[in-house]
Amino acid sequence: MAVQALEQRSKEFFQEREQKKRLEEKIRLMNSQLLIGGQKIEETVQFRNAVEEEQKKIRSQYEDKLKELEKERTQIEQDKAQVDKYKQLLLKQRDIMIALTTRLNERDENILQLQEELDAYDRIHKETEDSLDSKNKRVITLEKYIREKNLPVPKQDLFLEKPENNNMMNNMFNENLVLDLGNLIMK
């Protein structure tokens, strides 16, 4: 019973509340009709002007945003072009560096070959000097031996006085040098 009474009061309360909302809505509509002279608000000049002004503001804001976006797009394109130029420059630098490295490697190889040749010539020159020193020692020993036996020692300039003797001396020297070089190579 108490529950039924409570339910009855709750229903009455909700109905009164709904009725209050409807009445408030009617009052609001009557007030708006009084303010605008009985016309619908959308048909008034003030409403149209307000909507038009708001549309102009929105249009202006969109135009400003579009201008900003266009500036950003232009800046991005310029940056992209700059990056592409920089990439091209780096590629050219890389190609130049590769070419220079290749040339340096070729020069290094050439220098190594020349160094090997120089070392070979130095070795041959040293061996030739050693052989010449050895032959000079032998000549000195032979001259001593000839003097000990009281035999006449030929003059040193004998081969240098006549051109044919000089050629003969050169041929003998060259033959000995070739033989010595041949012996060195075979060793």
Secondary structure, DSSP 4 states (H G I P E B T S, - for coil): -HHHHHHHHHHHHHHHHHHHHHHHHHHHHHHHHHHTTTS-GGGSHHHHHHHHHHHHHHHHHHHHHHHHHHHHHHHHHHHHHHHHHHHHHHHHHHHHHHHHHHHHHHHHHHHHHHHHHHHHHHHHHHHHHHHHHHHHHHHHHHHHHHHHTTPPPPPTTHHHHSHHHHHHHHHHHHHHHHHHHHHHHH-
